[in-house]
C-alpha cells in the first residue's frame, strides 16, 4: 500500500467522528460521500440543511449515512453558546454575542469537538487559515506544555535513500513566521508524534536545522537552534534529536559522519525542523517541485484536540486525506 492508502486504512480502525464545518461547499460535500462510503470516519456536515441537500443534488452526491446539522436550529445551540460565553467571560463575552458566534459554522464545529460530540474538525476550503484556527485557539487551545501550533508536511520523495524509504516530515512549514528556541523544541516534539502517528515512522530521528553544523558558524540564529536542541533534549528525554546541523549533514550519511561524527541523528534524520517559516515553507515547496515529491499536509500540530486547515485550492481527495490524517492524530 502507498502511504496515503495506509493512512486511510489506519483511519478506518479509529472509528472517529469528524465535523466538516463548510457543509455547503461542493468539494466538501463530495468528500463526505467518499469518506462515508469508504468508512474512513463518521461525518457531520454543518450548514442550512436545505442548502446542503441542494448542493448534494446538484453534484450527484448521496448523503446516506452523513449527519446534517444546522447550527441555528440545533438542540445543542444554547448549551454551546452558554459554554462559549463562560470560556470567554474574562474577555467580556455576553450571551447575546455568544449566540451570534455559535451561528458561525467554524465556531459551532469547534465547539462540537470541545464538547466531545465529534473527534476533530476539518475546514479551510472556503475560509482562511486564520479564520479556521481562531475558534480553535479560543475554545480548544493548545496542548499542555505547547505554546504554539505548528504545521508539518509529510514529504514522499523519489530519492528513497533519504529519510525512511524516501519519507520525511518537515516543520514548521505553515503557521509561525518566527519560532523561539522553546517553540522550536516544542515543534520538534510534536512533529515526531506526527511522524509516528500519521507517517508510520517507528523511530523519528529529529534534526534541528541551521546554516551551521555543530558550531561550524557563529551567529545569533545558530545560537537559537543550538539552544532549541538543548531544550528539546532536556524537556523530552525520549526524543532522538540533535543539532544544530545543515540539511546535508542531517540526511546524507557520509556528510553526517564527516560534519557531526558520533551524532545519533546526523545522516539518518527523517524529521527536519526548520528555524523559521521562511526556510520551512520554501524548502518543502522546492523539494515538491524540483524533486517531484508528494507533499501531504499541512498537519496542524499542538492543538488540544484536532482542528485541521485545508488549502482553499484543495481537491476532493485532499479533503478525504486530511480527514484520514485527523483520525490518526492522538
C-alpha positions as CSV (number, residue, x, y, z in Angstrom):
1,X,0.0,0.0,0.0
2,X,1.0,3.6,-0.6
3,X,1.4,5.8,2.5
4,X,-2.0,7.5,1.7
5,X,-3.7,4.1,1.5
6,X,-2.1,3.2,4.8
7,X,-3.3,6.4,6.4
8,X,-6.8,5.8,5.2
9,X,-6.7,2.1,6.4
10,X,-5.5,3.2,9.8
11,X,-8.2,5.9,10.0
12,X,-10.9,3.2,9.5
13,X,-9.6,1.4,12.6
14,X,-10.0,4.5,14.8
15,X,-13.8,4.8,14.5
16,X,-13.7,8.7,14.6
17,X,-16.4,11.2,14.1
18,X,-15.2,14.3,12.1
19,X,-17.2,17.5,11.5
20,X,-16.8,19.3,8.2
21,X,-17.7,22.9,9.0
22,X,-18.1,24.1,5.4
23,X,-21.1,21.8,4.8
24,X,-22.5,23.7,1.8
25,X,-19.2,23.7,-0.2
26,X,-19.4,21.3,-3.1
27,X,-15.9,19.6,-2.7
28,X,-16.6,19.1,1.0
29,X,-20.0,17.5,0.3
30,X,-18.4,15.2,-2.4
31,X,-15.6,14.3,0.0
32,X,-18.1,13.5,2.8
33,X,-19.7,10.9,0.5
34,X,-16.3,9.2,-0.2
35,X,-15.3,9.2,3.5
36,X,-18.6,7.7,4.5
37,X,-18.7,5.0,1.7
38,X,-15.1,4.1,2.4
39,X,-15.8,4.0,6.2
40,X,-12.9,6.3,6.9
41,X,-14.9,8.2,9.5
42,X,-18.4,9.2,10.6
43,X,-19.1,12.7,9.1
44,X,-21.2,15.6,10.1
45,X,-21.8,18.4,7.6
46,X,-22.6,21.9,9.1
47,X,-24.9,24.4,7.4
48,X,-28.5,25.1,6.4
49,X,-29.8,21.6,5.7
50,X,-31.9,22.5,2.6
51,X,-28.8,24.2,1.1
52,X,-26.6,21.1,1.9
53,X,-29.2,18.9,0.2
54,X,-29.4,21.2,-2.8
55,X,-25.6,21.2,-3.3
56,X,-25.6,17.4,-3.0
57,X,-28.4,17.0,-5.6
58,X,-26.6,19.4,-8.0
59,X,-23.4,17.3,-7.7
60,X,-24.9,13.8,-7.7
61,X,-23.8,13.2,-4.1
62,X,-25.5,10.6,-1.9
63,X,-25.9,11.9,1.6
64,X,-26.9,8.5,3.1
65,X,-25.2,7.9,6.4
66,X,-24.0,11.6,6.7
67,X,-25.2,13.7,9.6
68,X,-26.6,17.1,8.7
69,X,-26.6,19.8,11.4
70,X,-27.7,23.4,11.1
71,X,-26.2,25.3,14.0
72,X,-29.1,27.8,14.1
73,X,-31.7,25.1,14.7
74,X,-29.6,22.5,16.6
75,X,-30.7,21.5,20.1
76,X,-27.1,21.9,21.1
77,X,-27.1,25.6,20.2
78,X,-28.0,27.1,23.6
79,X,-25.6,24.9,25.5
80,X,-22.8,25.7,23.1
81,X,-23.5,29.4,23.4
82,X,-23.5,29.2,27.2
83,X,-20.2,27.3,27.3
84,X,-18.6,29.8,24.9
85,X,-19.8,32.7,27.0
86,X,-18.3,31.1,30.1
87,X,-15.0,30.3,28.3
88,X,-14.7,33.9,27.1
89,X,-16.2,35.7,30.2
90,X,-12.9,37.4,31.0
91,X,-12.9,38.9,27.5
92,X,-16.2,40.5,28.1
93,X,-18.3,37.9,26.3
94,X,-22.1,38.2,26.7
95,X,-24.8,35.6,25.9
96,X,-26.1,37.7,23.1
97,X,-22.7,37.8,21.4
98,X,-22.1,34.1,22.2
99,X,-25.3,33.2,20.4
100,X,-24.1,35.3,17.4
101,X,-20.8,33.5,17.4
102,X,-22.4,30.0,17.6
103,X,-24.3,30.7,14.4
104,X,-20.9,30.7,12.6
105,X,-20.2,27.2,11.4
106,X,-16.5,27.3,12.3
107,X,-17.2,28.2,15.9
108,X,-20.1,25.7,16.2
109,X,-17.8,23.0,14.7
110,X,-15.0,23.6,17.1
111,X,-17.5,23.5,20.0
112,X,-18.7,20.1,18.8
113,X,-15.1,18.9,19.2
114,X,-14.6,20.7,22.5
115,X,-17.8,19.0,23.8
116,X,-16.7,15.6,22.5
117,X,-19.7,15.4,20.1
118,X,-17.0,14.9,17.4
119,X,-13.3,13.9,17.5
120,X,-12.0,16.6,15.1
121,X,-12.8,19.3,12.7
122,X,-11.6,20.0,9.2
123,X,-12.2,23.3,7.3
124,X,-10.5,25.7,5.0
125,X,-11.9,25.0,1.5
126,X,-13.7,28.4,1.8
127,X,-12.1,30.1,4.8
128,X,-8.6,31.4,5.5
129,X,-6.2,29.6,7.9
130,X,-6.7,32.4,10.4
131,X,-10.4,32.0,10.3
132,X,-10.2,28.3,10.8
133,X,-7.6,28.5,13.7
134,X,-9.1,31.4,15.6
135,X,-12.0,29.4,17.2
136,X,-9.7,26.6,17.9
137,X,-7.3,28.9,19.8
138,X,-10.3,30.5,21.7
139,X,-12.1,27.3,22.6
140,X,-9.8,24.2,22.4
141,X,-6.4,25.9,22.9
142,X,-3.1,24.2,22.7
143,X,-1.9,21.0,24.5
144,X,-0.4,21.5,28.0
145,X,3.2,22.5,27.6
146,X,2.8,23.6,24.0
147,X,2.7,27.3,23.3
148,X,2.4,27.4,19.5
149,X,0.6,25.4,16.9
150,X,2.8,24.3,14.0
151,X,2.2,22.9,10.5
152,X,4.0,19.8,9.3
153,X,4.2,18.3,5.8
154,X,4.8,14.6,5.1
155,X,7.2,14.5,2.1
156,X,7.2,11.4,0.0
157,X,10.3,11.7,-2.3
158,X,11.6,9.5,-5.1
159,X,15.0,9.6,-3.5
160,X,14.4,6.6,-1.3
161,X,17.9,6.7,0.2
162,X,16.8,9.6,2.4
163,X,14.6,9.5,5.5
164,X,12.5,6.3,5.9
165,X,12.5,5.0,2.3
166,X,12.0,8.5,1.0
167,X,9.5,9.6,3.6
168,X,10.4,12.6,5.8
169,X,8.4,15.1,7.9
170,X,9.1,18.8,7.7
171,X,8.0,21.5,10.1
172,X,7.1,24.3,10.7
173,X,6.1,24.9,7.1
174,X,2.7,26.5,7.5
175,X,2.0,28.6,10.6
176,X,4.7,30.5,12.6
177,X,6.7,33.2,10.8
178,X,9.3,33.0,13.6
179,X,10.0,30.5,16.3
180,X,11.6,31.0,19.7
181,X,14.1,28.3,20.9
182,X,11.3,26.9,23.2
183,X,8.8,26.8,20.4
184,X,11.3,25.1,18.0
185,X,11.8,22.5,20.7
186,X,8.0,22.0,21.1
187,X,7.7,21.7,17.3
188,X,10.3,19.0,17.3
189,X,8.3,17.0,19.8
190,X,5.0,17.5,18.1
191,X,6.5,16.6,14.7
192,X,8.0,13.4,16.0
193,X,4.5,12.5,17.1
194,X,3.1,13.3,13.7
195,X,5.9,11.1,12.1
196,X,4.8,8.2,14.3
197,X,1.1,8.5,14.3
198,X,0.5,9.5,10.7
199,X,3.6,8.9,8.6
200,X,4.3,5.5,10.1
201,X,7.9,6.3,11.1
202,X,8.5,4.0,14.1
203,X,11.7,5.8,15.2
204,X,11.6,9.5,14.5
205,X,15.2,10.9,14.2
206,X,14.9,14.7,14.5
207,X,17.4,17.1,13.0
208,X,17.3,20.8,14.2
209,X,18.4,22.6,11.0
210,X,20.5,25.7,10.6
211,X,23.2,27.0,8.2
212,X,25.8,25.7,10.7
213,X,26.7,22.2,11.8
214,X,27.7,21.7,15.5
215,X,29.2,25.2,15.8
216,X,30.9,25.5,12.4
217,X,29.4,29.1,12.2
218,X,28.8,31.7,14.8
219,X,25.7,33.8,14.7
220,X,22.7,34.5,16.9
221,X,20.4,32.5,14.6
222,X,22.7,29.5,15.1
223,X,22.6,30.0,18.8
224,X,18.8,29.8,18.8
225,X,18.9,26.4,17.1
226,X,21.6,25.2,19.4
227,X,19.5,26.3,22.4
228,X,16.4,24.7,20.9
229,X,18.2,21.4,20.7
230,X,19.4,21.7,24.3
231,X,15.8,22.4,25.4
232,X,14.4,19.5,23.4
233,X,16.9,17.0,24.8
234,X,16.2,18.2,28.4
235,X,12.4,18.5,28.1
236,X,11.8,15.4,26.0
237,X,14.5,12.9,27.1
238,X,12.9,10.0,25.0
239,X,13.1,12.1,21.8
240,X,16.0,11.3,19.5
241,X,17.0,14.8,18.5
242,X,20.3,16.5,17.6
243,X,21.6,19.8,16.1
244,X,22.3,22.3,15.1
245,X,23.1,20.9,11.6
246,X,22.9,21.7,7.9
247,X,20.4,19.8,5.8
248,X,23.0,17.7,4.0
249,X,24.6,16.7,7.4
250,X,21.1,15.7,8.5
251,X,20.2,13.3,5.7
252,X,23.4,12.3,3.9
253,X,25.3,9.6,5.8
254,X,28.8,10.5,4.5
255,X,28.2,14.2,5.2
256,X,26.8,13.5,8.6
257,X,29.7,11.3,9.6
258,X,32.2,14.0,8.5
259,X,30.5,17.0,10.0
260,X,28.9,15.5,13.1
261,X,30.8,12.3,14.0
262,X,29.1,10.4,16.8
263,X,25.7,12.0,16.3
264,X,22.8,9.5,16.6
265,X,20.8,11.6,14.1
266,X,23.2,13.1,11.6
267,X,23.0,11.4,8.2
268,X,19.9,9.4,9.3
269,X,17.3,12.1,10.0
270,X,13.7,11.5,9.0
271,X,12.2,14.6,10.7
272,X,13.5,18.0,9.8
273,X,12.8,21.1,12.0
274,X,13.4,24.4,10.3
275,X,14.4,27.5,12.3
276,X,11.5,29.6,10.8
277,X,8.6,29.6,8.4
278,X,10.6,31.2,5.5
279,X,13.1,28.3,5.4
280,X,10.5,25.6,6.1
281,X,7.9,26.8,3.6
282,X,10.5,27.4,0.8
283,X,12.2,24.1,1.4
284,X,9.1,21.9,1.2
285,X,7.9,23.7,-1.9
286,X,11.4,23.3,-3.5
287,X,11.5,19.6,-2.7
288,X,8.0,19.2,-4.0
289,X,8.7,20.9,-7.3
290,X,12.4,20.1,-8.0
291,X,12.4,16.5,-6.7
292,X,8.9,15.6,-7.8
293,X,8.0,14.8,-4.2
294,X,4.4,14.4,-2.9
295,X,3.6,16.8,0.0
296,X,0.9,15.7,2.3
297,X,-0.5,18.3,4.6
298,X,-0.3,20.6,6.4
299,X,-0.9,18.6,9.5
300,X,-1.7,21.1,12.3
301,X,0.1,20.1,15.5
302,X,-0.2,21.2,19.1
303,X,-3.9,21.7,19.4
304,X,-5.5,20.1,22.5
305,X,-8.0,18.3,20.1
306,X,-7.6,18.0,16.3
307,X,-8.6,21.0,14.2
308,X,-7.1,21.0,10.7
309,X,-6.9,23.5,7.9
310,X,-7.2,23.0,4.2
311,X,-5.9,25.0,1.3
312,X,-8.7,26.9,-0.5
313,X,-7.4,25.3,-3.7
314,X,-7.8,21.8,-2.2
315,X,-9.2,18.9,-4.2
316,X,-11.8,16.4,-3.1
317,X,-9.1,13.9,-2.5
318,X,-7.2,16.4,-0.3
319,X,-10.2,16.8,1.9
320,X,-10.6,13.0,2.2
321,X,-6.9,12.5,3.0
322,X,-6.9,15.4,5.6
323,X,-9.9,13.8,7.4
324,X,-8.0,10.5,7.4
325,X,-4.9,12.2,8.9
326,X,-7.0,13.9,11.6
327,X,-8.5,10.5,12.5
328,X,-4.9,9.2,13.2
329,X,-3.9,12.2,15.4
330,X,-3.6,11.5,19.1
